[in-house]
Amino acid sequence: MAIIALLVSFPLVWMVLSSFKTSVELSRAIPTFWPEDATLSGYIYIFNEMPFGRYFLNSTIVAVASTILAVFTSALAGYIFAKFEFRWKNIIFIAILTSMMMPGTVMLIPRYILVSWLGWTDTYWALIIPQGITVFGIFMMRQYMHGIPLDYIDAARVDGMGEFGIFTQIILPLCKPPIAALAILSFIESWNSLLWPLVVTSSPDMRTLPMGIAGLATVHSPLLQYMLPAATISVIPIIIVFALFQRQFVNAMTSAGLK
């Protein structure tokens, strides 16, 4: 396991160390591992010569908002499909799962037409709302909630608690592992999203981190001395989020798979 961990982490370590190298050292035929002449010029450039701070802020707003929305909508839909009985329940759920089999690019044009019709192009709404509903999240929350005994819900109803109160005060506290797992997956997907922001935004003020990093790949050659510092900064939030919720993530994946 230690050997596998070293092999997996090597590209990340190389990227971080190379972000402190000069352009001359990066262009050598024989690459170096440790920077011979460490410099912060790449970091200084992306913050002084580029609106990198704005890109980071946009990605943070979009990722956090879409993650919160995805967790809420997935938990609510999962609760309805797991604990309520209504007409055509299974047909509707199968129809929702069917959308998982369709590539995301197939829905790109219809989604853009809808966003354009609503007047959301080049706004935060276009970046947040479409990523705030995830079919996989609905499926995972439903699978986990199937294991919650109905006795808790029935007892709360006898005590006079409303359905939304049952959902927020009883169901959600019992679903911390899948909520943490879904939050990690949704945050990573939104943080790394490139194609959708590229389609629905046009002004530089609405660009996200992946768009800013992709813009450093010029026609002739990528600007590695700037791309590597930008990529290093972009992975820090993902590492922090995963480090905080990794135990809940593993528990949710195993329990949802068994059920």
C-alpha positions, 0 to 999 in steps of 0.5 A: 500500500505504501508503494501504491500511495507513493506512485499515486502521489508522485505526480501531485508532489512533482507538480507542487515542486515544479511550481517553484521552478523557473521556465528555463529549468522546466524546459530542460530535456532532462527534468529535475525533481527538486527545484535548483533555483526556487522562485515565486515568480509564477505565483506572483505573475498569476496574482498580479498580471491575471485576475486569478483572485477573481477566478478563485472567488468565482469557483469558491462561490459556485462550488459551495453554493452548488454543493449545498443545493445538490445535498439538499435536493438529493436528500429531499428527493431521496427521502421522498423515494425511500419513505413515501408511497405515491402513484408511478413512484417506481416509473419516475425513479427509473426515468430519473436513473435513466438520465445517468446513462446519457452523456453530459454533452448530450444535454449540453444544448438543451440545458443552454437553451433553457438557461438562455431562455431564463436570461441566466447566461453569464451569471452565477445562476447559470453556473450554480443551478444546473449543478445543484441537482445530481441524479447520482446523489438522489440514488445514493441518498435513497439507497442509504435512507432505505436502511433508516427504520420507519419507527423514527418517522412514525414516532415523530408523526405521533408527536405532531412533528411536520414532514419537513421537521422530520426531514430536517431534524431526524432524517438529515442527522442520521444521514451524515455519511452519505451527505459528506460523501455527496458534498465531496463529490459535488464540490469536486465536480463543480470545482473542476467543471470547465465545459459548462462554464465555458459555454454559459459565460462570456465576460472575464469577471465570470470565469472560474479557475479551470477556465483561467488555467486553460487560458494559459495553454497557448497555441504554441506551448503551455506556459508551465511556469504559470500553469503549475502554480495555478494548478497547485493552488486549485487543488488545495481546497479539494485536498482540504475538503477530502481530508475533513470528510474522508471517513464519512466518504468511505462509510457512505460508499460502502453502506450504499453499495451493500444496500 
